[in-house]
Amino acid sequence: MEKEQFSTRRPGIIGEEKFRQYSVLIPLICISGATYLLFEKRSNQLKRQPGEVCFPGGKLEPGESLEECAVRETVEELNVLPQQIEIMGPGDIYLSPFNLMIHPFIGVIKDYQDTFSRDEVEEIIKVPLDFLRSQEPERFVSKLVSEPPEDFPYEWIPGGTKYPWAKGSYDVLFYRYEDWIIWGMTAQILKSAVNLMEEYHIR
């Protein structure tokens, strides 16, 4: 690296190496001329988040791009071909307070025939985009509290054990559609994606 390059560098994120990197696809499908968003209900046999509603996606593998990860995971989970997926663009990155960094991509699945891998997916859910545009999610606030380890060197900081640690919070969102609940990280990514589709006139 040269000093002259510094002014044009892309800023990194401090502590990014501690985040697990994931990509998801926000799939759009067309049914009788109307646009639907496609969700999965995760198999109850999975160790992580069994039975929850989510978008297809997974952990970034070495050597692949974030977009390639989203496509690969969608192909595996929905039993579609890569050429059926048309990526329209990136969504906004979601940073979880639990060291997850999720990179969404909005895309179209063409000629989708309701296929999915039963190893990972219990069933698929189709929600009209118009419904999601008309809904504001229900919002609840969860608190985050700092808990230093037992061997924390309180003697090194002003106030010692009485140091006034900052407290944080994060929103937990819920969408309800028929008998389905879309919540948590998926709801956060969904809200952002719906706003982007409105802003960029994606129908």
Solvent accessible surface area in square Angstrom, and as a share of the most:
residue,aa,sasa,rsa
1,M,218,0.97
2,E,119,0.54
3,K,171,0.73
4,E,133,0.60
5,Q,91,0.40
6,F,143,0.60
7,S,100,0.65
8,T,116,0.68
9,R,130,0.48
10,R,188,0.69
11,P,95,0.60
12,G,45,0.43
13,I,75,0.38
14,I,180,0.91
15,G,23,0.22
16,E,54,0.24
17,E,140,0.63
18,K,143,0.61
19,F,43,0.18
20,R,93,0.34
21,Q,38,0.17
22,Y,41,0.16
23,S,0,0.00
24,V,18,0.10
25,L,0,0.00
26,I,1,0.00
27,P,0,0.00
28,L,4,0.02
29,I,10,0.05
30,C,96,0.58
31,I,60,0.31
32,S,121,0.78
33,G,72,0.70
34,A,46,0.36
35,T,30,0.18
36,Y,48,0.18
37,L,0,0.00
38,L,0,0.00
39,F,0,0.00
40,E,3,0.01
41,K,41,0.17
42,R,52,0.19
43,S,7,0.04
44,N,85,0.43
45,Q,156,0.69
46,L,45,0.22
47,K,200,0.85
48,R,124,0.45
49,Q,73,0.33
50,P,64,0.41
51,G,23,0.22
52,E,51,0.23
53,V,11,0.06
54,C,22,0.13
55,F,8,0.04
56,P,0,0.00
57,G,16,0.15
58,G,13,0.12
59,K,108,0.46
60,L,53,0.26
61,E,86,0.39
62,P,135,0.85
63,G,91,0.87
64,E,34,0.15
65,S,54,0.35
66,L,56,0.28
67,E,76,0.34
68,E,96,0.43
69,C,0,0.00
70,A,0,0.00
71,V,30,0.17
72,R,55,0.20
73,E,18,0.08
74,T,0,0.00
75,V,35,0.20
76,E,79,0.35
77,E,9,0.04
78,L,0,0.00
79,N,87,0.45
80,V,8,0.05
81,L,101,0.50
82,P,71,0.45
83,Q,129,0.57
84,Q,35,0.16
85,I,17,0.09
86,E,89,0.40
87,I,41,0.21
88,M,91,0.40
89,G,21,0.20
90,P,99,0.62
91,G,12,0.11
92,D,84,0.43
93,I,93,0.47
94,Y,37,0.14
95,L,83,0.42
96,S,5,0.03
97,P,54,0.34
98,F,114,0.47
99,N,67,0.34
100,L,12,0.06
101,M,2,0.01
102,I,11,0.05
103,H,16,0.07
104,P,3,0.02
105,F,20,0.08
106,I,5,0.02
107,G,0,0.00
108,V,39,0.23
109,I,4,0.02
110,K,96,0.41
111,D,109,0.56
112,Y,27,0.10
113,Q,122,0.54
114,D,71,0.37
115,T,53,0.31
116,F,33,0.14
117,S,19,0.12
118,R,185,0.68
119,D,117,0.61
120,E,57,0.26
121,V,1,0.01
122,E,67,0.30
123,E,62,0.28
124,I,29,0.15
125,I,6,0.03
126,K,61,0.26
127,V,0,0.00
128,P,32,0.20
129,L,3,0.01
130,D,104,0.54
131,F,55,0.23
132,L,2,0.01
133,R,62,0.23
134,S,82,0.53
135,Q,73,0.32
136,E,135,0.61
137,P,18,0.12
138,E,71,0.32
139,R,146,0.53
140,F,117,0.49
141,V,79,0.46
142,S,39,0.25
143,K,161,0.68
144,L,59,0.29
145,V,93,0.53
146,S,50,0.32
147,E,152,0.68
148,P,37,0.24
149,P,84,0.53
150,E,186,0.83
151,D,121,0.63
152,F,51,0.21
153,P,38,0.24
154,Y,54,0.20
155,E,139,0.62
156,W,198,0.70
157,I,46,0.23
158,P,109,0.68
159,G,57,0.55
160,G,16,0.16
161,T,103,0.60
162,K,174,0.74
163,Y,81,0.31
164,P,110,0.69
165,W,91,0.32
166,A,89,0.69
167,K,159,0.67
168,G,37,0.35
169,S,67,0.43
170,Y,59,0.22
171,D,47,0.24
172,V,24,0.14
173,L,9,0.04
174,F,57,0.24
175,Y,8,0.03
176,R,153,0.56
177,Y,33,0.13
178,E,137,0.62
179,D,141,0.73
180,W,57,0.20
181,I,73,0.37
182,I,0,0.00
183,W,102,0.36
184,G,16,0.15
185,M,48,0.21
186,T,17,0.10
187,A,0,0.00
188,Q,43,0.19
189,I,9,0.05
190,L,0,0.00
191,K,62,0.26
192,S,33,0.22
193,A,2,0.01
194,V,12,0.07
195,N,82,0.42
196,L,30,0.15
197,M,0,0.00
198,E,86,0.38
199,E,113,0.51
200,Y,142,0.54
201,H,137,0.61
202,I,31,0.16
203,R,148,0.54
